[in-house]
């Protein structure tokens, strides 16, 4: 093979390599464009500002098609999956709803009710309990007319549904003043009679306290005291004067 033929063969090989490189570059470009404007999925966005804990549905959501490449999997939901669900914070119009925004669906039985009580870092067992744990609920009564100053067990073996973050609430005193307190809302799963007792304590007891239980809560707990007052200390349980 003479020099001219070798140069010709070299040019052919270089041309082939350039052609192959160009083909792959164009293919990659086309694939990139297709990923942006080709395959599309449907997501749901807020059609108007949505206040926290407002049920979601067709009245406040709208379907929007967007390129699949730019959408996280948690945002690909059907309207059936969103119907009636809630988000715990405000959504602005145009915000895309994703599964990790949604408040978990209730796990209550047919007879259970959810009731939230405010505790603090002390009465809430200093962060030692988590959703799914079971606790006893104690109430301290000190200024209820006709009721002796006492500590009473409102209910035993209560399941914790959820624990919210620390919040600031304003509380009015009997003298008409106000003060701010740091509280932690804890939602409990209760039977109707228990729910009434806890609601009463939340309104009138001076303190409601969670009491953590050992892991073997199914053991026999008969014989445990249900209340405690001055008589246990050798004194006399004197009811407050009824109004």
C-alpha positions in Angstrom: 0.0 0.0 0.0 1.5 3.3 -1.1 1.5 6.5 1.0 -1.5 7.9 -0.9 -3.6 4.9 -0.1 -2.6 4.9 3.5 -3.6 8.6 3.8 -6.9 7.7 2.1 -7.5 4.9 4.5 -6.7 7.1 7.5 -9.1 9.8 6.3 -11.8 7.1 5.9 -11.2 5.9 9.5 -11.2 9.4 10.9 -14.4 10.2 9.0 -16.0 7.1 10.4 -15.0 8.0 13.9 -16.3 11.5 13.5 -19.6 10.1 12.1 -20.0 7.7 15.0 -19.2 10.5 17.6 -21.7 12.8 15.9 -24.4 10.1 15.9 -24.0 9.5 19.7 -23.9 13.2 20.4 -27.1 13.8 18.4 -28.7 10.8 20.1 -27.9 12.1 23.5 -29.2 15.5 22.6 -32.4 14.1 21.3 -32.8 11.9 24.4 -32.3 14.9 26.6 -34.9 16.9 24.7 -37.3 14.0 24.9 -36.9 13.8 28.6 -37.8 17.4 29.0 -40.7 17.7 26.5 -41.4 14.1 25.7 -42.8 12.0 28.5 -45.2 13.9 30.7 -47.0 13.1 33.9 -50.0 14.6 35.7 -49.5 16.3 39.1 -51.9 18.3 41.2 -51.3 21.9 42.3 -53.2 24.2 44.6 -55.6 26.3 42.4 -56.0 28.8 45.2 -54.3 29.5 48.6 -55.2 26.6 51.0 -55.2 27.1 54.7 -53.6 24.4 57.0 -55.7 21.3 57.6 -58.2 22.1 54.8 -59.5 18.9 53.1 -58.1 18.6 49.6 -60.3 18.0 46.6 -61.4 19.2 43.1 -62.5 22.6 44.7 -58.9 23.6 45.6 -56.7 21.4 43.3 -56.1 21.4 39.6 -54.4 18.8 37.4 -51.2 20.0 35.5 -49.1 18.0 33.0 -45.4 18.5 33.5 -42.2 16.8 32.1 -41.6 13.6 34.0 -37.9 14.4 34.3 -38.5 17.4 36.6 -41.1 15.8 38.9 -40.2 13.8 42.0 -42.0 10.5 42.4 -43.8 11.7 45.5 -45.7 14.3 43.5 -47.2 11.7 41.0 -50.5 11.2 42.7 -54.1 10.6 41.6 -57.0 12.7 42.7 -58.4 9.7 44.6 -55.2 9.6 46.7 -55.6 13.3 47.6 -59.4 13.5 48.1 -60.1 14.5 51.7 -56.4 14.5 52.8 -54.9 17.4 54.6 -51.6 19.3 54.7 -50.4 20.8 58.0 -49.2 24.1 56.6 -50.5 26.8 54.2 -50.2 26.1 50.5 -49.9 29.0 48.1 -51.7 28.9 44.7 -49.5 26.9 42.2 -47.8 24.7 44.9 -47.5 21.1 43.8 -48.9 18.6 46.4 -46.6 15.6 47.2 -47.2 12.6 49.3 -44.6 13.7 51.9 -46.7 16.8 52.6 -49.8 14.9 53.6 -50.8 14.3 57.2 -50.9 10.5 57.7 -54.4 9.0 57.5 -56.1 8.1 60.7 -55.4 4.7 62.1 -58.4 4.8 64.5 -60.7 1.9 65.1 -64.4 2.3 64.6 -64.9 3.2 68.3 -61.8 5.4 68.9 -61.7 9.2 68.8 -58.7 11.5 68.5 -58.2 14.1 71.2 -55.3 16.4 71.5 -53.8 17.6 74.8 -51.1 20.2 75.4 -48.1 19.1 77.4 -44.6 20.5 77.9 -41.2 19.0 78.1 -41.9 17.8 81.7 -45.5 16.7 81.6 -44.8 15.1 78.2 -42.1 12.8 79.6 -39.3 14.9 78.2 -39.5 13.6 74.7 -39.3 9.9 75.8 -42.5 8.9 74.0 -43.2 8.6 70.3 -46.3 8.0 68.1 -47.4 4.4 68.6 -46.3 4.3 72.3 -48.8 3.7 75.0 -49.1 5.9 78.1 -51.3 6.5 81.2 -52.9 9.9 81.5 -52.8 11.6 85.0 -54.6 14.9 85.9 -53.9 17.2 88.8 -57.1 18.8 90.2 -56.4 21.7 92.6 -59.0 24.5 92.1 -62.1 22.7 90.9 -65.1 23.6 93.2 -66.3 20.6 95.2 -63.4 18.4 94.2 -60.5 17.7 96.7 -57.0 18.6 95.6 -55.8 15.3 94.1 -54.0 13.5 91.4 -56.1 11.1 89.4 -55.6 8.6 86.6 -58.0 9.6 83.8 -57.2 6.6 81.6 -54.7 3.8 81.3 -52.9 2.3 78.3 -53.6 5.1 75.8 -52.1 5.0 72.3 -50.3 8.1 71.1 -51.3 9.0 67.5 -49.0 11.9 66.8 -46.8 14.5 68.5 -46.6 18.0 67.0 -43.6 20.4 67.4 -43.4 22.9 70.2 -45.8 25.8 69.9 -46.4 29.1 71.7 -49.9 29.7 73.1 -51.3 32.6 75.0 -53.1 31.8 78.3 -55.4 34.0 80.2 -55.1 34.1 84.0 -58.0 34.4 86.5 -57.0 38.0 87.1 -57.5 38.9 83.4 -53.8 39.0 82.5 -52.2 36.9 79.7 -49.0 34.9 79.5 -47.2 32.9 76.8 -46.4 29.3 77.3 -44.5 26.7 75.2 -46.6 23.6 74.7 -46.4 20.4 72.7 -49.7 19.1 71.3 -50.1 15.3 71.7 -52.9 13.5 69.9 -54.3 10.5 71.7 -56.6 7.7 70.5 -59.4 7.3 73.0 -62.7 5.6 73.5 -65.7 8.1 73.8 -65.9 7.9 77.6 -62.1 8.4 77.9 -62.4 11.3 75.4 -64.9 13.1 77.7 -62.7 12.6 80.7 -59.6 13.9 79.0 -61.5 16.9 77.6 -62.8 17.8 81.0 -59.3 17.5 82.5 -57.9 19.7 79.7 -60.4 22.4 80.6 -60.4 22.3 84.4 -57.3 20.4 85.7 -54.3 22.5 86.6 -52.0 19.9 84.9 -52.3 16.9 82.6 -49.4 14.6 82.5 -48.4 11.7 80.3 -46.9 8.7 82.2 -44.8 6.4 80.1 -45.3 2.6 80.5 -42.9 -0.4 80.3 -42.9 -2.3 77.1 -44.9 -5.2 78.7 -48.1 -3.1 79.0 -50.2 -6.3 78.6 -49.3 -7.6 82.0 -51.8 -7.6 84.9 -51.9 -4.1 86.4 -54.7 -4.7 88.9 -54.1 -3.1 92.3 -52.5 0.1 91.0 -53.9 3.1 92.7 -56.3 5.4 90.8 -55.9 8.6 92.8 -53.8 10.3 95.4 -54.6 13.1 97.8 -53.8 14.5 101.2 -55.1 11.4 103.0 -52.2 9.4 101.6 -49.9 11.8 103.4 -51.8 11.6 106.7 -53.9 14.7 106.1 -57.5 15.3 105.1 -58.8 15.6 101.6 -61.0 18.8 101.9 -63.1 19.6 98.8 -63.0 23.2 97.6 -66.1 25.2 98.3 -68.7 24.8 95.6 -69.6 28.1 93.9 
